[in-house]
């Protein structure tokens, strides 16, 4: 069933014969990512009802099939008309906001009528809200004169309100719910009237200072400011802790930033009477707001920019070390990373709450990349003495995925399209066969040749067609019904194209070997049987289920040695199991040594652990890992204890993606110092294997 937001978007699309994504963004106020996410929900819903999906056609925009336009869609109307059932977390947000803008007696009945709950249920829910808010040292109190009110630091009370607005804002009808809450507690201007006025003033700020904020972030801030201005105008004393104001002004010098000037102008436009405390508070809001392009570089002072520059360099170095991905345009990557990193840095410094509505989807689509990015942020966490939330890591993961895509590296699922001019029955049969062979791909609905000519190919990675086509994408011409050998050959081609895996089926050689020892009665049947075995084996290993850590680090790949003469010998010894199994060539060992000589001891990614590797084209035959345990650590820079390592893990990657799951699990393992200590103390292969097994899931 469609949720309310997706249903409302569907209704908007149905009003127009053609509408572009840009026009939809303007009409709905939604970000492109939100629209794409809801479009997928709509198309899934249409597919369930055996209706054609909405297509994005080049030169037209989004096009809805005529049958969809004319049919009566009762399910969608039901969704649009039904009320949204709030979760407990969302109900807590409603409670906080009602109390946040309380300027008169606030009785229990106000909560009951707003949330439509029984008296006893409401009392219990307010108790839970009070317990939950204590993590910010904010309590919910009651007295006969004021009713319910919030106690605690005004800074933390505002953080609680900002977090609540953010969570409600991203609901299907979030803005309508915010308007309902705001309008129920005062008799002046209505929510949307105030919201539009604030948003226009933000636009005026952008024009004056020649900057541009990310639209959705600016709208979310404007929604919060509607509630905040009401609280300020109700003469609620700011009462911020003096040590916070002193630290931000004297240590961080935020009053010298461009955001400080923006804050002064904005407060003046709002007509708010403010003191230094409010000016500082508004400055922190603007410092944590995401800007487009590279305008953000003017936000920080030189001292903070230097610190951020070092954080970005560390992140990029660590990312390249862990992922075995060498960035082609490092400067461009860094410039874009800084745009995201700087507001993130200030949000962390100021404890500004962040809510990422896409976090669940990000972890599902980019789980391996998510954990690698988290590990890359360790240096930043140490520098600012803060733990970075999953919400922030999720946004940075999306940034990494986007930039990597620009570099030609795909880290999410590949999107595949099937073009088949045959009837529905044959088309669906072909799709099922391909989905069974390649379950790791995102499969779009089957299209005809005519429909293909009108499709925007930008979002498609691979195309499977029963007829030749003119396209710049990777094209695989297939038969409508695939025989076992068709599947074998297709697996060879697709894996070679997408993963660079050297899979070659030499069934003839296997049959010849059998002939040397036995009489074959049915050579054709044996040929097909061997083909079936190879298909099931190879699909299980390569299909898209990326190998886990224990799939690569077998017991045979783990060695123990007392000592080596130098770091070069350490790499050579550590790589020997991979050489013995022909996973790598001798040239790869030389390449790993050359890399350290040219770049330095960057392979020591954490104290006591080194992960030497080189580019796949330098001599990798097959994906693999090996581990060397040294009783006496080796230094990668003589005399420098910080470059010493007792655990040497050789990585041989065949591409930029296949090894990421194993690396994600390895970073989880290495993220706990106790695990490293256990590995160093280990005296047997079995002990090391047990640690590896714990993180192979």
Secondary structure, 3 states (H helix, E strand, C coil): CCCHHHHHHHHHHHCCCEECHHHHHHHHCCCHHHHHHHHHHHHHHHHHCCCCCCEEECCCEEECCHHHHHCCCHHHHHHHHCCCCCCHHHHHHHHHHHHHCCCCCECHHHHHHHHCCCHHHHHHHHHHHHHHHHHHCCEEEEECCCEEEEECCHHHHHHHHHHHHHHHHCCCCHHHHHHHHHHCCCCCCCHHHHHHHHHHHHHHHHHHHCCCECHHHHHHHHHHHHHHHHHHHCCCCCCCCHHHHHHHHHHCCHHHCHHHHHHHHHHHHHCCCCCHHHHHHHHHHHHCCCECCCHHHHCCCHHHHHHHHHHHHHHHHHHHHHHCCCCCCHHHHHHHHHHHHHHHHHHHHCCCCCCCCCHHHHHHHCHHHHHHHHHHCHHHHHHHCCCCCHHHHHHHHHHHHHHHHHCCCCCCCCEEEEECCCCHHHHHHHHHHHHHHCCCCEECCCECHHHHCCECHHHCCEEEECCCCCCCCEEEECCCCCCHHHHHHHHHHHHHHHCCCCCCCCHHHHHHHHHCCCCCCCHHHHHHHHHHHHHHHHHHHHCCCCCCHHHHCCHHHEEEECCCCCHHHHHHHHHHHHHHCCCECHHHHHHHHHHHHHHCCCCEEECEEECCCCCHHHCECCCEEEEEEEEEEEECCCCCHHHEEEEEEEEECCCCCCCHHHHHHHHHHHCCHHHHHHHHHCCCHHHHHHHHHHCCC
